């Protein structure tokens, strides 16, 4: 196939690695671009840098206010009771699970 080209975060870094591919050593490539040799060696030690964060198994950030268990509990709470089904989502969440969440948050939880 072809050679895979990596995207680098700065033009200097891209030029530096291009010089390395052409056969320059680290010191010569660093001098050609005008960067310090220690910076060049640090870039080489870190390897290829991706612009995007690799996907991890664990989700990052704040956990959702409304979990899957809450949604299941709300479904069980409204099942078979028409007078409960006509209530707003905020009221259903408060009565069934005791959680306070706005309409948009509840819609996102129900859409999952």
QUINORMO-V560842 format. One record per residue. OMEGA is omega in radians with two decimals (NA if undefined). NEAR is the number of other C-alpha atoms within 12 Angstrom. D_LAST is the distance of its C-alpha to the last C-alpha in Angstrom with 1 decimal. Layout:
# QUINORMO-V560842
omega | near | d_last
OMEGA | NEAR | D_LAST
OMEGA | NEAR | D_LAST
This chain:
# QUINORMO-V560842
omega | near | d_last
-3.13 | 3 | 40.0
3.10 | 4 | 40.1
3.13 | 6 | 40.0
3.11 | 7 | 36.6
3.13 | 13 | 36.9
3.03 | 19 | 34.9
3.14 | 18 | 33.9
-3.01 | 20 | 35.3
3.14 | 17 | 34.5
3.09 | 15 | 38.1
3.12 | 12 | 40.8
-3.14 | 23 | 43.3
3.12 | 28 | 41.1
3.12 | 24 | 40.7
3.13 | 26 | 44.5
-3.12 | 35 | 45.2
3.06 | 33 | 43.3
3.09 | 23 | 44.8
3.10 | 22 | 48.3
3.11 | 23 | 47.4
3.12 | 16 | 46.5
3.08 | 13 | 49.9
3.08 | 13 | 51.7
2.99 | 18 | 52.3
-3.05 | 20 | 52.2
-3.09 | 30 | 50.1
-3.13 | 22 | 53.0
3.12 | 21 | 54.2
3.13 | 30 | 50.7
3.13 | 29 | 50.2
-3.14 | 20 | 53.7
-3.10 | 21 | 53.1
-3.13 | 24 | 50.0
3.08 | 18 | 51.4
3.14 | 21 | 49.1
3.13 | 19 | 50.2
3.14 | 20 | 50.5
3.07 | 15 | 48.4
3.13 | 21 | 45.5
-3.13 | 30 | 46.0
3.09 | 22 | 46.0
3.11 | 17 | 42.9
-3.13 | 26 | 41.0
-3.14 | 22 | 42.3
-3.12 | 12 | 41.3
3.13 | 11 | 37.7
-3.11 | 14 | 37.4
-3.09 | 20 | 35.4
3.11 | 21 | 33.0
3.12 | 15 | 29.7
-3.13 | 11 | 28.5
3.12 | 12 | 24.8
3.10 | 8 | 23.5
-3.14 | 11 | 23.0
3.13 | 9 | 19.5
3.13 | 8 | 19.6
-3.13 | 6 | 18.0
3.09 | 9 | 17.3
3.11 | 10 | 14.9
3.06 | 11 | 17.2
-3.09 | 6 | 17.2
3.11 | 8 | 16.3
-3.12 | 11 | 13.8
3.11 | 20 | 11.2
-3.10 | 22 | 13.0
-3.12 | 33 | 10.5
3.10 | 22 | 9.8
3.11 | 19 | 8.3
3.10 | 18 | 11.9
3.14 | 26 | 12.1
3.11 | 29 | 9.5
3.12 | 20 | 11.6
3.11 | 22 | 14.7
3.12 | 33 | 14.1
3.11 | 22 | 13.6
-3.11 | 18 | 16.8
-3.10 | 23 | 18.5
-3.09 | 24 | 18.3
3.09 | 16 | 19.0
-3.13 | 12 | 22.6
-3.12 | 14 | 23.4
-3.11 | 10 | 23.7
3.07 | 12 | 24.9
-3.11 | 22 | 21.8
-3.12 | 21 | 19.5
3.11 | 14 | 21.4
3.09 | 18 | 20.8
3.13 | 19 | 18.8
3.13 | 30 | 15.3
3.14 | 25 | 17.2
3.12 | 23 | 19.8
-3.14 | 32 | 17.5
-3.12 | 36 | 15.9
-3.10 | 24 | 19.4
-3.04 | 22 | 21.0
-3.00 | 26 | 18.7
-3.09 | 26 | 17.7
3.12 | 16 | 20.1
3.11 | 23 | 17.8
3.14 | 20 | 18.5
-3.14 | 25 | 15.8
-3.03 | 19 | 16.1
-3.10 | 18 | 14.6
3.12 | 15 | 12.7
3.13 | 21 | 11.1
3.10 | 28 | 10.2
3.11 | 18 | 8.9
-3.14 | 18 | 6.5
3.14 | 24 | 5.5
-3.13 | 22 | 5.6
-3.12 | 12 | 3.8
NA | 14 | 0.0
